[in-house]
Amino acid sequence: MTTNEFKMGMAILSGSGLLPNLEPETVKIWKELLADLDFKYFRQACIQICKDHVDFYPGTNIPALIRQQAKDIKSKEFKEKNSWDKTFERYKL
């Protein structure tokens, strides 16, 4: 994920009112923790978190929450693409 893509995700979270003003050092750490995520899943995770969460509790590990949400979205997408029903349909006569 590029720096601009990371900033877009942070803008989604900030725009929803979920994130307070973060210290620059915190932003750098979060970018390092999330840099290996594919932007597609990172963005979808940020949007889903904004839809599902009213606020964050003190001590919430937000990078881990984003990572888990991205993993769940990717897993769901994989299952949908590789379901037995779709595989069966391809070979149905």
CYANA upper distance limits for C-alpha pairs under 8 A (distance plus 0.5 A):
  1 MET  CA      5 GLU  CA      6.61
  1 MET  CA      6 PHE  CA      7.14
  1 MET  CA     35 ALA  CA      5.94
  1 MET  CA     36 ASP  CA      6.94
  1 MET  CA     37 LEU  CA      6.85
  1 MET  CA     38 ASP  CA      6.51
  1 MET  CA     39 PHE  CA      5.99
  2 THR  CA      6 PHE  CA      6.76
  2 THR  CA     35 ALA  CA      8.08
  3 THR  CA      7 LYS  CA      6.69
  3 THR  CA     31 LYS  CA      8.35
  4 ASN  CA      8 MET  CA      6.74
  5 GLU  CA      9 GLY  CA      7.00
  5 GLU  CA     39 PHE  CA      7.06
  6 PHE  CA     10 MET  CA      6.82
  6 PHE  CA     31 LYS  CA      7.28
  6 PHE  CA     35 ALA  CA      8.37
  6 PHE  CA     39 PHE  CA      8.31
  7 LYS  CA     11 ALA  CA      6.51
  8 MET  CA     12 ILE  CA      6.85
  8 MET  CA     43 ARG  CA      8.31
  9 GLY  CA     13 LEU  CA      7.01
  9 GLY  CA     42 PHE  CA      7.55
  9 GLY  CA     43 ARG  CA      6.07
  9 GLY  CA     46 CYS  CA      6.56
 10 MET  CA     14 SER  CA      6.46
 10 MET  CA     46 CYS  CA      8.37
 11 ALA  CA     15 GLY  CA      6.16
 12 ILE  CA     16 SER  CA      6.87
 12 ILE  CA     46 CYS  CA      7.09
 12 ILE  CA     47 ILE  CA      7.27
 12 ILE  CA     50 CYS  CA      8.36
 13 LEU  CA     17 GLY  CA      7.31
 13 LEU  CA     18 LEU  CA      6.31
 13 LEU  CA     19 LEU  CA      6.52
 13 LEU  CA     46 CYS  CA      6.79
 13 LEU  CA     47 ILE  CA      8.04
 13 LEU  CA     50 CYS  CA      6.96
 14 SER  CA     18 LEU  CA      6.37
 14 SER  CA     19 LEU  CA      5.39
 14 SER  CA     20 PRO  CA      7.55
 16 SER  CA     50 CYS  CA      6.86
 18 LEU  CA     50 CYS  CA      7.79
 18 LEU  CA     54 VAL  CA      7.94
 18 LEU  CA     55 ASP  CA      6.23
 18 LEU  CA     56 PHE  CA      7.46
 22 LEU  CA     26 THR  CA      6.81
 22 LEU  CA     27 VAL  CA      7.09
 23 GLU  CA     27 VAL  CA      7.02
 24 PRO  CA     28 LYS  CA      6.84
 25 GLU  CA     29 ILE  CA      6.77
 26 THR  CA     30 TRP  CA      6.63
 27 VAL  CA     31 LYS  CA      6.62
 28 LYS  CA     32 GLU  CA      6.79
 29 ILE  CA     33 LEU  CA      6.72
 30 TRP  CA     34 LEU  CA      6.60
 30 TRP  CA     63 PRO  CA      6.66
 31 LYS  CA     35 ALA  CA      6.04
 33 LEU  CA     63 PRO  CA      7.33
 34 LEU  CA     63 PRO  CA      7.24
 34 LEU  CA     67 ARG  CA      7.64
 37 LEU  CA     41 TYR  CA      7.58
 37 LEU  CA     42 PHE  CA      6.69
 37 LEU  CA     67 ARG  CA      8.12
 37 LEU  CA     70 ALA  CA      8.40
 38 ASP  CA     42 PHE  CA      6.66
 39 PHE  CA     43 ARG  CA      6.37
 40 LYS  CA     44 GLN  CA      6.80
 41 TYR  CA     45 ALA  CA      6.40
 41 TYR  CA     70 ALA  CA      5.46
 41 TYR  CA     71 LYS  CA      8.18
 41 TYR  CA     73 ILE  CA      7.27
 41 TYR  CA     74 LYS  CA      7.16
 42 PHE  CA     46 CYS  CA      6.74
 42 PHE  CA     66 ILE  CA      7.54
 42 PHE  CA     67 ARG  CA      8.01
 42 PHE  CA     70 ALA  CA      6.21
 43 ARG  CA     47 ILE  CA      6.79
 44 GLN  CA     48 GLN  CA      6.56
 44 GLN  CA     70 ALA  CA      7.54
 44 GLN  CA     73 ILE  CA      8.17
 45 ALA  CA     49 ILE  CA      6.54
 45 ALA  CA     66 ILE  CA      6.29
 45 ALA  CA     67 ARG  CA      8.20
 45 ALA  CA     69 GLN  CA      5.68
 45 ALA  CA     70 ALA  CA      5.45
 45 ALA  CA     73 ILE  CA      7.79
 46 CYS  CA     50 CYS  CA      6.80
 46 CYS  CA     66 ILE  CA      6.96
 47 ILE  CA     51 LYS  CA      6.87
 48 GLN  CA     52 ASP  CA      6.62
 48 GLN  CA     69 GLN  CA      8.24
 49 ILE  CA     53 HIS  CA      6.24
 49 ILE  CA     66 ILE  CA      7.98
 49 ILE  CA     69 GLN  CA      8.10
 50 CYS  CA     54 VAL  CA      8.08
 56 PHE  CA     60 THR  CA      6.69
 61 ASN  CA     65 LEU  CA      6.74
 62 ILE  CA     66 ILE  CA      6.65
 63 PRO  CA     67 ARG  CA      6.60
 64 ALA  CA     68 GLN  CA      6.51
 65 LEU  CA     69 GLN  CA      6.64
 66 ILE  CA     70 ALA  CA      6.62
 67 ARG  CA     71 LYS  CA      6.65
 68 GLN  CA     72 ASP  CA      6.66
 69 GLN  CA     73 ILE  CA      6.70
 70 ALA  CA     74 LYS  CA      6.64
 71 LYS  CA     75 SER  CA      6.54
 72 ASP  CA     76 LYS  CA      6.60
 73 ILE  CA     77 GLU  CA      6.65
 74 LYS  CA     78 PHE  CA      6.66
 75 SER  CA     79 LYS  CA      6.70
 76 LYS  CA     80 GLU  CA      6.70
 77 GLU  CA     81 LYS  CA      6.74
 78 PHE  CA     82 ASN  CA      6.56
 79 LYS  CA     83 SER  CA      6.14
 81 LYS  CA     86 LYS  CA      7.96
 82 ASN  CA     86 LYS  CA      7.38
 82 ASN  CA     87 THR  CA      7.36
 83 SER  CA     87 THR  CA      6.90
 84 TRP  CA     88 PHE  CA      6.34
 85 ASP  CA     89 GLU  CA      6.65
 86 LYS  CA     90 ARG  CA      6.94
 87 THR  CA     91 TYR  CA      7.44
 88 PHE  CA     92 LYS  CA      6.55
